[in-house]
């Protein structure tokens, strides 16, 4: 089992949680291929809305992959993103700033935002637990 962070605006995260899917990198398949069934994801939202959003800077969703491979959907003629099915758990959004000193994937605490810019990356289990344990309401990892 592996652990990943996906970065997306809060409004996009909410749409995925409501429909039970994860999407990354503006619908590209590449990163979603890395996910295996039962892997965990945590969404981080740097802003509240994709367009003209305000700073949000919170971990906003957590769940586990339930399928075996990415699938493509047709949103419209110009947008056909790849997705993964996710079992999302009830969470409280969690601000990142109080956690910065204790997250191993952030090496330079003064430039912590640059570690999230890739939009999709694996983290170790210790960092996953530091983030998920205060977030998850009814589920223990």
C-alpha positions in Angstrom: 0.0 0.0 0.0 1.3 3.5 -0.9 0.3 7.0 0.0 -0.1 10.0 -2.3 -1.0 13.6 -2.3 -3.0 15.1 -5.2 -3.3 18.9 -5.5 -6.5 20.5 -6.7 -8.7 23.4 -5.9 -11.4 22.8 -3.3 -14.3 23.1 -5.7 -12.8 20.4 -7.9 -12.1 18.2 -4.9 -15.7 18.5 -3.8 -17.0 17.5 -7.2 -14.8 14.4 -7.2 -15.8 13.5 -3.6 -19.5 13.8 -4.5 -19.1 11.4 -7.4 -16.5 9.1 -5.9 -13.5 9.8 -8.3 -10.0 11.2 -8.3 -8.6 13.2 -11.2 -5.1 14.6 -11.4 -3.0 16.8 -13.6 -6.0 18.3 -15.5 -7.2 14.8 -16.4 -3.9 13.3 -17.6 -3.6 9.5 -17.2 0.2 9.4 -16.3 0.0 9.9 -12.6 -3.2 7.9 -12.1 -1.4 4.8 -13.6 0.8 4.9 -10.4 -2.2 4.2 -8.1 -3.0 0.7 -7.2 -6.2 -0.7 -5.6 -6.2 0.2 -1.8 -3.6 2.9 -2.1 -4.5 6.0 -0.1 -4.8 9.6 -1.5 -5.1 12.9 0.3 -6.1 16.0 -1.6 -4.5 19.3 -0.8 -6.2 22.5 -2.0 -4.1 25.6 -2.2 -7.1 27.6 -3.2 -10.9 27.4 -2.8 -11.8 27.7 -6.5 -10.1 26.8 -9.7 -10.8 30.2 -11.4 -10.1 33.3 -9.4 -9.8 31.3 -6.2 -8.6 32.6 -2.9 -5.9 31.0 -0.8 -7.2 28.0 1.1 -4.1 25.9 2.0 -5.8 22.9 3.5 -5.8 19.1 3.1 -9.4 18.6 2.0 -10.2 14.9 1.3 -8.9 11.4 1.9 -9.8 8.1 0.5 -8.7 4.8 -1.0 -8.5 3.6 -4.6 -11.2 1.0 -5.3 -10.5 0.1 -8.9 -7.7 -1.6 -10.8 -6.9 0.9 -13.5 -7.7 4.4 -14.8 -10.7 5.0 -17.0 -11.6 7.9 -19.3 -14.8 9.9 -19.3 -16.2 12.4 -21.8 -17.1 15.6 -20.2 -17.4 17.4 -23.5 -15.7 17.3 -27.0 -12.6 19.1 -25.7 -12.2 17.5 -22.3 -12.0 13.7 -21.8 -10.2 13.2 -18.5 -8.8 10.1 -16.9 -10.1 9.1 -13.4 -9.9 6.6 -10.6 -12.7 5.4 -8.4 -12.1 6.4 -4.8 -13.9 5.5 -1.5 -13.7 8.8 0.2 -14.0 9.0 4.0 -15.6 11.8 6.1 -13.0 14.3 7.0 -12.4 17.7 8.6 -10.3 20.0 6.4 -6.9 20.4 7.9 -4.6 23.5 7.6 -1.2 22.7 6.3 0.8 25.4 8.2 0.7 23.8 11.7 2.1 20.6 10.2 5.0 22.0 8.1 7.7 21.4 10.7 6.8 17.7 11.0 6.3 16.7 7.3 9.3 14.9 5.9 8.5 15.5 2.3 9.0 19.2 2.9 12.7 19.7 3.1 12.9 23.5 3.1 10.2 24.8 5.4 10.6 28.4 4.1 9.6 27.3 0.6 7.1 24.6 1.4 4.7 25.6 -1.4 7.2 24.4 -4.1 6.9 20.8 -2.8 3.2 20.8 -3.8 3.6 22.4 -7.2 4.0 19.0 -9.0 0.4 18.3 -8.2 0.9 14.6 -7.6 3.5 12.8 -5.5 4.0 9.9 -3.1 4.6 10.4 0.6 5.8 8.1 3.3 3.4 6.4 5.7 4.5 8.6 8.7 3.6 11.8 6.8 0.4 10.2 5.6 -0.6 9.5 9.3 0.4 13.0 10.4 -2.0 14.4 7.9 -4.8 11.8 7.9 -5.2 11.0 11.6 -6.5 14.5 12.6 -8.6 14.6 9.4 -10.4 11.4 9.4 -13.6 11.4 11.5 -14.7 7.8 11.7 -11.8 5.8 10.0 -8.5 4.8 11.5 -5.6 4.0 9.1 
